[in-house]
C-alpha cells in the first residue's frame, strides 16, 4: 500500500520565518520589569532616567503649590487687614455717634454706616480734605467746595457738579448730619421724622431712602449690610 501524506501551508513555511514572526510578537509587548532589569541585572540608565523624571515631576508640583497657595493666603490676609482698619475707624467715631443718639435720637449705627458709605470709608476727597462724611450739600453763603457727584436720575446714573459743605473737623460733620435729620429741609421740616422714630436700624435705613436722603435705589440695603458686617447696632444700646 502507498501512504499519502498532506502538508499544510503552515507546515510548509521555513523554520527561520516562523522564528522571525515569534520575535516580532514578543518585542511588541512592553514589560515594566524589562525596562528596569535585563538578563537579571539592573538597567542603570533606565533607572536613573526614571528617578530624574519623578524628581522633576515632584519639583514642578511643589512649585505650582508654592506659587498658588500664597496668593490665597495674601488675599485672605489683605481682606482681614482691611476689615480691621475699617472696624478701627468706625470704633473711633462710635463714642460721638452715641452722644448724638442720646441728644437727638439718631441711631449711632445709622450715623456710622452713612459716614462709611457716603465717604467711601473716608477715602473720598470730600471727607479727607473737607471733613464732609455725609455728602451734605451747602446752602448759599455757607463755606463750600464744588465737586462732581453721581446722582440716580430717571433710572440712570449721571455725574453732576454740586456745592458741598466744608467742615473744620469730623465732629462738625457728624453734628450737622444729626441736625439735618432733626430739622429736616427748608421745604419740609419733618422730612426725616420716620428715621428718628425708627425702633431699629433696618426701619431707619429704609426710612432714609423713602425720605429721599439718597437717590440710589440700593441705599438702604447698603447701609444695612455695613451695619450687620461690622455689628454697628451694638452701639445703639
Buried (B, 14 or more C-beta within 10 A) or exposed (E): EEEEEEEEEEEEEEEEEEEEEEEEEEEEEEEEEEEEBEEEEEBEEBEEEEEEEEEEEEEEEEEEEEEEEEEEEEEEEEEEEEEEEBBEBBEEBBEBBBBBBEEBBBBBBBBBBBBBBBBEBBEBBBBEEBBBBBBBBBEEEEEBBEBEBEEBEEEEEEEEEBBBBBBEEBBBBBBBBBBBBBEBEEEEEEBBBBBBEBEEBBBBBBBBBEBEBBEBEEBBBBBBBBBBEBEBBEBBE
